Amino acid sequence: MNIGGYEIYCITTSQFALDGGAMFGIIPKTLWEKQAQADESNRISMVTRSMLLVGHGRIIIIDTGIGDKWTEKFRSIYKIDSGIFNLETELKKFGFSPLDITDVLCTHLHFDHIGGNTKFVNGKSEPVFPHAVYWMQKENFALANSPGQKDQGSFRPSDWSVLRKNNMIRIVNGKDKFLPNIDILLTYGHTTGMMHPIIRDNLKSIIYGADLFPLAAHIPVPWVMAYDNLPVQSVKEKKKLLPELVKNETIVFFEHDPRIQAGTIGFDGRNYNLKNSVKINE
């Protein structure tokens, strides 16, 4: 898929699972389980999915997944599996390696989105992408380095401390454009200053859903996560954004959906839902 002068690829980096009730907030299990089957521990299957952009003299990866720095206990809790999908093998499918990446765009600093920024080598943290600039939003970076009780479990300094030490981080202020042909939408319901890259040209547009639309099942307005810091704000942000996505037939990229890479959204006069699924890698 080519949009805005970028060849766009879908990179699945791991499989994992989270509590279904937390993923769907106030939505009853009798409804959400029709969209995502729960296991014996009430967890639903998910993936970490990154977007790879090649063009304008850059090779950009948007979010890096959950990474591979976890203890066996942590892997068991979140059912993390990088045996079928992982960052290096997926990049290799398209002829790239971590050494080729010029830019890493971090939508926000939760561990399941930037855990792949770094790796442990002989017990020490090292950048996975040694030649890249890592772009992070100012407000979210500040929150990650001084989180509240609800936030602190989601942020892991090992995902960025060595990058800061090596001067590889570039801080984005507001919605300032920092990469060619990529606009930024900021949302605040899930976490402060979450960046949603938007790539567009005269024919098509695609937006990175991040954790505003983690699964296709989260398209309907009230379907928001209990993980969101401000669920009411998430609802407001979706109500404002969804009509634009429908009008412009914008493709939404789903970072955590195990079955659907991306899709366009329809409105039936009452509800917003997935209209057409879109395969990125075709």
Contacts in CASP RR format, 6 or more apart in sequence:
PFRMAT RR
TARGET T0000
AUTHOR 0000-0000-0000
METHOD contacts of the structure
MODEL  1
MNIGGYEIYCITTSQFALDGGAMFGIIPKTLWEKQAQADESNRISMVTRS
MLLVGHGRIIIIDTGIGDKWTEKFRSIYKIDSGIFNLETELKKFGFSPLD
ITDVLCTHLHFDHIGGNTKFVNGKSEPVFPHAVYWMQKENFALANSPGQK
DQGSFRPSDWSVLRKNNMIRIVNGKDKFLPNIDILLTYGHTTGMMHPIIR
DNLKSIIYGADLFPLAAHIPVPWVMAYDNLPVQSVKEKKKLLPELVKNET
IVFFEHDPRIQAGTIGFDGRNYNLKNSVKINE
1 7 0 8 1.000
1 8 0 8 1.000
1 206 0 8 1.000
1 280 0 8 1.000
1 282 0 8 1.000
2 8 0 8 1.000
3 199 0 8 1.000
3 200 0 8 1.000
3 201 0 8 1.000
3 203 0 8 1.000
3 204 0 8 1.000
3 205 0 8 1.000
3 206 0 8 1.000
4 181 0 8 1.000
4 199 0 8 1.000
4 200 0 8 1.000
4 201 0 8 1.000
5 55 0 8 1.000
5 56 0 8 1.000
5 181 0 8 1.000
5 201 0 8 1.000
6 53 0 8 1.000
6 54 0 8 1.000
6 55 0 8 1.000
6 56 0 8 1.000
6 60 0 8 1.000
6 181 0 8 1.000
6 199 0 8 1.000
7 53 0 8 1.000
7 54 0 8 1.000
7 55 0 8 1.000
8 51 0 8 1.000
8 52 0 8 1.000
8 53 0 8 1.000
8 54 0 8 1.000
8 199 0 8 1.000
8 206 0 8 1.000
8 280 0 8 1.000
9 51 0 8 1.000
9 52 0 8 1.000
9 53 0 8 1.000
9 54 0 8 1.000
9 94 0 8 1.000
9 280 0 8 1.000
9 281 0 8 1.000
10 49 0 8 1.000
10 50 0 8 1.000
10 51 0 8 1.000
10 52 0 8 1.000
10 253 0 8 1.000
10 261 0 8 1.000
10 262 0 8 1.000
10 280 0 8 1.000
10 281 0 8 1.000
11 49 0 8 1.000
11 50 0 8 1.000
11 51 0 8 1.000
11 52 0 8 1.000
11 61 0 8 1.000
11 87 0 8 1.000
11 90 0 8 1.000
11 91 0 8 1.000
12 47 0 8 1.000
12 48 0 8 1.000
12 49 0 8 1.000
12 50 0 8 1.000
12 85 0 8 1.000
12 90 0 8 1.000
13 47 0 8 1.000
13 48 0 8 1.000
13 49 0 8 1.000
13 50 0 8 1.000
13 64 0 8 1.000
13 65 0 8 1.000
13 66 0 8 1.000
13 67 0 8 1.000
13 82 0 8 1.000
13 85 0 8 1.000
13 86 0 8 1.000
13 87 0 8 1.000
13 90 0 8 1.000
13 116 0 8 1.000
14 47 0 8 1.000
14 48 0 8 1.000
14 65 0 8 1.000
14 66 0 8 1.000
14 67 0 8 1.000
14 80 0 8 1.000
14 81 0 8 1.000
14 82 0 8 1.000
14 85 0 8 1.000
14 86 0 8 1.000
15 45 0 8 1.000
15 46 0 8 1.000
15 47 0 8 1.000
15 79 0 8 1.000
15 80 0 8 1.000
15 81 0 8 1.000
15 82 0 8 1.000
15 84 0 8 1.000
15 85 0 8 1.000
15 258 0 8 1.000
16 46 0 8 1.000
16 47 0 8 1.000
16 48 0 8 1.000
16 66 0 8 1.000
16 78 0 8 1.000
16 79 0 8 1.000
16 80 0 8 1.000
16 81 0 8 1.000
16 112 0 8 1.000
17 39 0 8 1.000
17 43 0 8 1.000
17 44 0 8 1.000
17 45 0 8 1.000
17 46 0 8 1.000
17 78 0 8 1.000
17 79 0 8 1.000
18 43 0 8 1.000
18 44 0 8 1.000
18 46 0 8 1.000
18 78 0 8 1.000
19 41 0 8 1.000
19 42 0 8 1.000
19 43 0 8 1.000
19 44 0 8 1.000
20 29 0 8 1.000
20 32 0 8 1.000
20 36 0 8 1.000
20 38 0 8 1.000
20 42 0 8 1.000
20 43 0 8 1.000
20 44 0 8 1.000
21 29 0 8 1.000
21 32 0 8 1.000
21 42 0 8 1.000
21 226 0 8 1.000
22 225 0 8 1.000
22 226 0 8 1.000
22 227 0 8 1.000
23 32 0 8 1.000
23 36 0 8 1.000
23 44 0 8 1.000
23 214 0 8 1.000
23 215 0 8 1.000
23 225 0 8 1.000
23 226 0 8 1.000
23 227 0 8 1.000
24 31 0 8 1.000
24 32 0 8 1.000
24 36 0 8 1.000
24 217 0 8 1.000
24 223 0 8 1.000
24 225 0 8 1.000
24 226 0 8 1.000
25 224 0 8 1.000
25 225 0 8 1.000
25 226 0 8 1.000
25 231 0 8 1.000
26 222 0 8 1.000
26 226 0 8 1.000
26 231 0 8 1.000
27 222 0 8 1.000
27 223 0 8 1.000
29 38 0 8 1.000
32 217 0 8 1.000
32 223 0 8 1.000
35 215 0 8 1.000
35 216 0 8 1.000
35 217 0 8 1.000
36 44 0 8 1.000
36 45 0 8 1.000
36 215 0 8 1.000
36 217 0 8 1.000
37 44 0 8 1.000
37 45 0 8 1.000
38 44 0 8 1.000
39 45 0 8 1.000
39 79 0 8 1.000
43 79 0 8 1.000
45 79 0 8 1.000
45 258 0 8 1.000
46 214 0 8 1.000
46 215 0 8 1.000
46 256 0 8 1.000
46 257 0 8 1.000
46 258 0 8 1.000
47 85 0 8 1.000
47 256 0 8 1.000
47 257 0 8 1.000
47 258 0 8 1.000
48 63 0 8 1.000
48 65 0 8 1.000
48 66 0 8 1.000
48 67 0 8 1.000
48 112 0 8 1.000
48 113 0 8 1.000
48 255 0 8 1.000
48 256 0 8 1.000
49 253 0 8 1.000
49 254 0 8 1.000
49 255 0 8 1.000
49 256 0 8 1.000
49 257 0 8 1.000
49 261 0 8 1.000
50 61 0 8 1.000
50 62 0 8 1.000
50 63 0 8 1.000
50 64 0 8 1.000
50 65 0 8 1.000
50 87 0 8 1.000
50 255 0 8 1.000
51 61 0 8 1.000
51 62 0 8 1.000
51 63 0 8 1.000
51 197 0 8 1.000
51 208 0 8 1.000
51 253 0 8 1.000
51 280 0 8 1.000
52 59 0 8 1.000
52 60 0 8 1.000
52 61 0 8 1.000
52 62 0 8 1.000
52 91 0 8 1.000
52 94 0 8 1.000
52 96 0 8 1.000
53 59 0 8 1.000
53 60 0 8 1.000
53 61 0 8 1.000
53 62 0 8 1.000
53 182 0 8 1.000
53 199 0 8 1.000
54 60 0 8 1.000
54 96 0 8 1.000
56 179 0 8 1.000
56 180 0 8 1.000
56 181 0 8 1.000
57 102 0 8 1.000
58 102 0 8 1.000
58 103 0 8 1.000
58 179 0 8 1.000
58 180 0 8 1.000
59 96 0 8 1.000
59 100 0 8 1.000
59 101 0 8 1.000
59 102 0 8 1.000
59 103 0 8 1.000
60 101 0 8 1.000
60 102 0 8 1.000
60 103 0 8 1.000
60 104 0 8 1.000
60 105 0 8 1.000
60 179 0 8 1.000
61 101 0 8 1.000
61 103 0 8 1.000
61 104 0 8 1.000
61 105 0 8 1.000
61 129 0 8 1.000
61 132 0 8 1.000
62 105 0 8 1.000
62 107 0 8 1.000
62 197 0 8 1.000
62 208 0 8 1.000
63 105 0 8 1.000
63 106 0 8 1.000
63 107 0 8 1.000
63 113 0 8 1.000
63 114 0 8 1.000
63 208 0 8 1.000
63 210 0 8 1.000
63 255 0 8 1.000
64 87 0 8 1.000
64 104 0 8 1.000
64 106 0 8 1.000
64 113 0 8 1.000
64 114 0 8 1.000
64 115 0 8 1.000
64 116 0 8 1.000
64 117 0 8 1.000
64 128 0 8 1.000
65 87 0 8 1.000
65 112 0 8 1.000
65 113 0 8 1.000
65 114 0 8 1.000
65 115 0 8 1.000
65 116 0 8 1.000
66 78 0 8 1.000
66 80 0 8 1.000
66 82 0 8 1.000
66 111 0 8 1.000
66 112 0 8 1.000
66 115 0 8 1.000
66 116 0 8 1.000
67 82 0 8 1.000
67 87 0 8 1.000
67 115 0 8 1.000
67 116 0 8 1.000
67 119 0 8 1.000
68 82 0 8 1.000
68 86 0 8 1.000
68 116 0 8 1.000
68 119 0 8 1.000
69 115 0 8 1.000
69 116 0 8 1.000
69 118 0 8 1.000
69 119 0 8 1.000
69 120 0 8 1.000
69 125 0 8 1.000
69 158 0 8 1.000
70 78 0 8 1.000
70 80 0 8 1.000
74 80 0 8 1.000
87 98 0 8 1.000
87 116 0 8 1.000
87 128 0 8 1.000
88 97 0 8 1.000
88 98 0 8 1.000
91 97 0 8 1.000
91 98 0 8 1.000
91 100 0 8 1.000
98 128 0 8 1.000
98 129 0 8 1.000
98 130 0 8 1.000
99 129 0 8 1.000
99 130 0 8 1.000
99 131 0 8 1.000
100 131 0 8 1.000
101 129 0 8 1.000
101 131 0 8 1.000
101 132 0 8 1.000
102 131 0 8 1.000
102 132 0 8 1.000
102 133 0 8 1.000
103 132 0 8 1.000
103 133 0 8 1.000
103 134 0 8 1.000
103 135 0 8 1.000
103 179 0 8 1.000
104 117 0 8 1.000
104 129 0 8 1.000
104 132 0 8 1.000
104 133 0 8 1.000
104 134 0 8 1.000
104 135 0 8 1.000
105 135 0 8 1.000
105 179 0 8 1.000
105 182 0 8 1.000
105 195 0 8 1.000
105 197 0 8 1.000
106 113 0 8 1.000
106 114 0 8 1.000
106 117 0 8 1.000
106 134 0 8 1.000
106 135 0 8 1.000
106 136 0 8 1.000
106 137 0 8 1.000
106 195 0 8 1.000
107 113 0 8 1.000
107 194 0 8 1.000
107 195 0 8 1.000
107 196 0 8 1.000
107 197 0 8 1.000
107 208 0 8 1.000
107 210 0 8 1.000
107 211 0 8 1.000
108 114 0 8 1.000
108 137 0 8 1.000
108 140 0 8 1.000
108 190 0 8 1.000
108 191 0 8 1.000
108 193 0 8 1.000
108 194 0 8 1.000
108 195 0 8 1.000
108 210 0 8 1.000
108 211 0 8 1.000
109 136 0 8 1.000
109 140 0 8 1.000
109 141 0 8 1.000
109 143 0 8 1.000
109 144 0 8 1.000
109 155 0 8 1.000
109 159 0 8 1.000
109 160 0 8 1.000
110 154 0 8 1.000
110 155 0 8 1.000
110 191 0 8 1.000
110 211 0 8 1.000
111 153 0 8 1.000
111 154 0 8 1.000
111 155 0 8 1.000
111 156 0 8 1.000
111 159 0 8 1.000
112 256 0 8 1.000
113 210 0 8 1.000
113 211 0 8 1.000
113 255 0 8 1.000
114 159 0 8 1.000
114 160 0 8 1.000
115 156 0 8 1.000
115 159 0 8 1.000
116 128 0 8 1.000
116 159 0 8 1.000
117 127 0 8 1.000
117 128 0 8 1.000
117 129 0 8 1.000
117 134 0 8 1.000
117 159 0 8 1.000
117 160 0 8 1.000
117 163 0 8 1.000
118 125 0 8 1.000
118 126 0 8 1.000
118 127 0 8 1.000
118 128 0 8 1.000
118 158 0 8 1.000
118 159 0 8 1.000
118 160 0 8 1.000
118 162 0 8 1.000
118 163 0 8 1.000
119 125 0 8 1.000
119 126 0 8 1.000
119 128 0 8 1.000
120 126 0 8 1.000
125 158 0 8 1.000
125 161 0 8 1.000
125 162 0 8 1.000
126 162 0 8 1.000
127 162 0 8 1.000
127 163 0 8 1.000
127 166 0 8 1.000
127 168 0 8 1.000
132 168 0 8 1.000
133 168 0 8 1.000
133 169 0 8 1.000
133 170 0 8 1.000
134 160 0 8 1.000
134 163 0 8 1.000
134 168 0 8 1.000
134 169 0 8 1.000
134 170 0 8 1.000
135 169 0 8 1.000
135 170 0 8 1.000
135 172 0 8 1.000
135 178 0 8 1.000
135 179 0 8 1.000
136 160 0 8 1.000
136 169 0 8 1.000
136 170 0 8 1.000
136 171 0 8 1.000
136 172 0 8 1.000
137 171 0 8 1.000
137 172 0 8 1.000
137 174 0 8 1.000
137 186 0 8 1.000
137 193 0 8 1.000
137 194 0 8 1.000
137 195 0 8 1.000
138 171 0 8 1.000
138 172 0 8 1.000
138 173 0 8 1.000
138 174 0 8 1.000
139 174 0 8 1.000
139 192 0 8 1.000
139 193 0 8 1.000
140 191 0 8 1.000
140 192 0 8 1.000
140 193 0 8 1.000
140 194 0 8 1.000
140 195 0 8 1.000
141 160 0 8 1.000
141 169 0 8 1.000
141 171 0 8 1.000
143 151 0 8 1.000
143 155 0 8 1.000
143 191 0 8 1.000
143 192 0 8 1.000
144 151 0 8 1.000
144 155 0 8 1.000
144 157 0 8 1.000
144 160 0 8 1.000
145 155 0 8 1.000
145 157 0 8 1.000
147 153 0 8 1.000
147 154 0 8 1.000
147 155 0 8 1.000
150 229 0 8 1.000
151 191 0 8 1.000
151 229 0 8 1.000
154 191 0 8 1.000
154 227 0 8 1.000
160 169 0 8 1.000
163 169 0 8 1.000
170 178 0 8 1.000
172 178 0 8 1.000
172 184 0 8 1.000
172 195 0 8 1.000
174 184 0 8 1.000
174 186 0 8 1.000
174 193 0 8 1.000
175 183 0 8 1.000
175 184 0 8 1.000
175 185 0 8 1.000
175 186 0 8 1.000
176 184 0 8 1.000
177 183 0 8 1.000
177 184 0 8 1.000
178 184 0 8 1.000
179 197 0 8 1.000
181 199 0 8 1.000
181 200 0 8 1.000
181 201 0 8 1.000
182 197 0 8 1.000
182 198 0 8 1.000
182 199 0 8 1.000
183 197 0 8 1.000
183 198 0 8 1.000
183 199 0 8 1.000
183 200 0 8 1.000
184 195 0 8 1.000
184 196 0 8 1.000
184 197 0 8 1.000
184 198 0 8 1.000
185 195 0 8 1.000
185 196 0 8 1.000
185 198 0 8 1.000
185 207 0 8 1.000
185 241 0 8 1.000
186 193 0 8 1.000
186 194 0 8 1.000
186 195 0 8 1.000
186 196 0 8 1.000
187 193 0 8 1.000
187 194 0 8 1.000
187 196 0 8 1.000
187 210 0 8 1.000
187 212 0 8 1.000
187 233 0 8 1.000
187 234 0 8 1.000
187 237 0 8 1.000
188 194 0 8 1.000
188 230 0 8 1.000
188 233 0 8 1.000
188 237 0 8 1.000
189 212 0 8 1.000
189 228 0 8 1.000
189 229 0 8 1.000
189 230 0 8 1.000
189 231 0 8 1.000
189 233 0 8 1.000
189 234 0 8 1.000
189 237 0 8 1.000
190 210 0 8 1.000
190 211 0 8 1.000
190 212 0 8 1.000
190 225 0 8 1.000
190 227 0 8 1.000
190 228 0 8 1.000
190 229 0 8 1.000
190 234 0 8 1.000
191 211 0 8 1.000
191 228 0 8 1.000
191 229 0 8 1.000
192 229 0 8 1.000
194 210 0 8 1.000
194 211 0 8 1.000
194 212 0 8 1.000
195 210 0 8 1.000
196 207 0 8 1.000
196 208 0 8 1.000
196 209 0 8 1.000
196 210 0 8 1.000
196 212 0 8 1.000
197 207 0 8 1.000
197 208 0 8 1.000
198 205 0 8 1.000
198 206 0 8 1.000
198 207 0 8 1.000
198 208 0 8 1.000
198 250 0 8 1.000
199 205 0 8 1.000
199 206 0 8 1.000
200 206 0 8 1.000
200 250 0 8 1.000
204 249 0 8 1.000
204 251 0 8 1.000
205 248 0 8 1.000
205 249 0 8 1.000
205 250 0 8 1.000
205 251 0 8 1.000
206 250 0 8 1.000
206 251 0 8 1.000
206 252 0 8 1.000
206 253 0 8 1.000
206 262 0 8 1.000
207 245 0 8 1.000
207 250 0 8 1.000
207 251 0 8 1.000
207 252 0 8 1.000
207 253 0 8 1.000
208 253 0 8 1.000
208 255 0 8 1.000
209 252 0 8 1.000
209 253 0 8 1.000
209 254 0 8 1.000
209 255 0 8 1.000
210 255 0 8 1.000
211 225 0 8 1.000
211 227 0 8 1.000
211 228 0 8 1.000
211 255 0 8 1.000
211 256 0 8 1.000
212 218 0 8 1.000
212 234 0 8 1.000
212 237 0 8 1.000
212 238 0 8 1.000
212 241 0 8 1.000
213 219 0 8 1.000
213 252 0 8 1.000
213 254 0 8 1.000
214 225 0 8 1.000
214 254 0 8 1.000
214 255 0 8 1.000
214 256 0 8 1.000
214 257 0 8 1.000
215 254 0 8 1.000
215 256 0 8 1.000
215 257 0 8 1.000
215 260 0 8 1.000
216 254 0 8 1.000
216 257 0 8 1.000
216 259 0 8 1.000
216 260 0 8 1.000
216 263 0 8 1.000
216 274 0 8 1.000
216 277 0 8 1.000
217 223 0 8 1.000
217 257 0 8 1.000
218 224 0 8 1.000
218 225 0 8 1.000
219 242 0 8 1.000
219 252 0 8 1.000
219 265 0 8 1.000
219 272 0 8 1.000
219 273 0 8 1.000
219 274 0 8 1.000
220 271 0 8 1.000
220 272 0 8 1.000
220 273 0 8 1.000
221 235 0 8 1.000
221 238 0 8 1.000
221 239 0 8 1.000
221 242 0 8 1.000
221 271 0 8 1.000
221 272 0 8 1.000
222 235 0 8 1.000
224 231 0 8 1.000
224 234 0 8 1.000
224 235 0 8 1.000
224 238 0 8 1.000
225 231 0 8 1.000
225 234 0 8 1.000
228 234 0 8 1.000
242 265 0 8 1.000
242 267 0 8 1.000
242 272 0 8 1.000
243 267 0 8 1.000
244 250 0 8 1.000
245 252 0 8 1.000
245 264 0 8 1.000
245 265 0 8 1.000
246 265 0 8 1.000
246 266 0 8 1.000
246 267 0 8 1.000
246 272 0 8 1.000
249 264 0 8 1.000
250 264 0 8 1.000
250 265 0 8 1.000
251 262 0 8 1.000
251 263 0 8 1.000
251 264 0 8 1.000
251 278 0 8 1.000
252 262 0 8 1.000
252 263 0 8 1.000
252 264 0 8 1.000
252 265 0 8 1.000
253 261 0 8 1.000
253 262 0 8 1.000
253 280 0 8 1.000
254 260 0 8 1.000
254 261 0 8 1.000
254 262 0 8 1.000
254 263 0 8 1.000
260 274 0 8 1.000
260 277 0 8 1.000
261 277 0 8 1.000
261 278 0 8 1.000
261 279 0 8 1.000
261 280 0 8 1.000
261 281 0 8 1.000
262 277 0 8 1.000
262 278 0 8 1.000
262 279 0 8 1.000
262 280 0 8 1.000
263 274 0 8 1.000
263 275 0 8 1.000
263 276 0 8 1.000
263 277 0 8 1.000
263 278 0 8 1.000
264 274 0 8 1.000
264 275 0 8 1.000
264 276 0 8 1.000
264 278 0 8 1.000
265 272 0 8 1.000
265 273 0 8 1.000
265 274 0 8 1.000
265 275 0 8 1.000
266 272 0 8 1.000
266 273 0 8 1.000
266 274 0 8 1.000
266 275 0 8 1.000
END
